């Protein structure tokens, strides 16, 4: 029985070794295929950027573009978090339209906010001038 057990054990170990080697080979093949796919996807992305810009971007320009995209994503994440917090806390509900506006229409909302702040500044300045005029009269 010990010979049979020893033979079975050896067969199982050899089979496990073969399976491990086969798994490693499959993983290497998958890694090569995904690397080739990622490379072709990166080339296609660069081609699309070149078509949009009308020329090929230099490495510095491409790095700057990637940095701007990351900054925009971080800003959107922050605005989404502010909107979620404003939604959960009732006293902050009046701020929710601002955060949602900055998420969906960032340029238009910024222009609107600048116009509103400028209008509020003009009103406050007018009130200050009126109060000073009334006090000096």
WOSUL-V860716 format. One record per residue. RES is the residue in three letters. SS is DSSP state (h for helix, s for strand, l for the rest). PHI is phi in whole degrees, -180 to 180 (NA if undefined). D_LAST is the distance of its C-alpha to the last C-alpha in whole Angstrom. Layout:
BEGIN
RES SS PHI D_LAST
RES SS PHI D_LAST
END
This chain:
BEGIN
UNK l NA 119
UNK h -66 117
UNK h -67 118
UNK h -64 116
UNK h -62 113
UNK h -63 113
UNK h -66 113
UNK h -65 111
UNK h -62 108
UNK h -65 109
UNK h -63 109
UNK h -65 105
UNK h -66 104
UNK h -65 105
UNK h -62 103
UNK h -65 100
UNK h -64 100
UNK h -62 101
UNK h -64 98
UNK h -63 96
UNK h -66 97
UNK h -65 96
UNK h -63 93
UNK h -62 92
UNK h -65 93
UNK h -65 91
UNK h -63 88
UNK h -63 88
UNK h -65 89
UNK h -64 86
UNK h -63 84
UNK h -65 85
UNK h -66 84
UNK h -69 81
UNK h -65 80
UNK h -65 82
UNK h -66 79
UNK h -65 76
UNK h -65 77
UNK h -67 78
UNK h -66 74
UNK h -66 73
UNK h -66 74
UNK h -64 73
UNK h -63 70
UNK h -64 69
UNK h -64 71
UNK h -63 68
UNK h -63 65
UNK h -65 67
UNK h -66 67
UNK h -67 64
UNK h -82 63
UNK l 84 65
UNK l -163 67
UNK l -78 68
UNK l -84 65
UNK l -75 66
UNK h -62 66
UNK h -66 63
UNK h -65 61
UNK h -65 63
UNK h -64 62
UNK h -66 59
UNK h -64 59
UNK h -65 61
UNK h -64 58
UNK h -64 55
UNK h -64 57
UNK h -64 57
UNK h -65 54
UNK h -64 53
UNK h -64 56
UNK h -64 54
UNK h -66 50
UNK h -63 52
UNK h -62 54
UNK h -65 50
UNK h -65 49
UNK h -64 51
UNK h -64 51
UNK h -62 48
UNK h -65 48
UNK h -65 51
UNK h -65 49
UNK h -64 46
UNK h -71 49
UNK h -81 50
UNK l -108 47
UNK h -55 45
UNK h -64 42
UNK h -94 42
UNK h -57 43
UNK h -62 40
UNK h -82 41
UNK h -58 44
UNK h -62 43
UNK h -66 42
UNK h -65 45
UNK h -66 47
UNK h -62 45
UNK h -69 45
UNK h -74 49
UNK h -87 50
UNK l -131 48
UNK h -62 46
UNK h -70 45
UNK h -63 43
UNK h -66 42
UNK h -63 40
UNK h -62 39
UNK h -64 37
UNK h -64 36
UNK h -63 34
UNK h -64 33
UNK h -65 31
UNK h -67 30
UNK h -65 28
UNK h -62 27
UNK h -64 26
UNK h -64 24
UNK h -65 22
UNK h -64 21
UNK h -64 20
UNK h -63 18
UNK h -64 16
UNK h -64 15
UNK h -63 14
UNK h -63 12
UNK h -63 11
UNK h -65 10
UNK h -63 9
UNK h -63 6
UNK h -69 5
UNK h -72 6
UNK h -85 4
UNK l -75 0
END
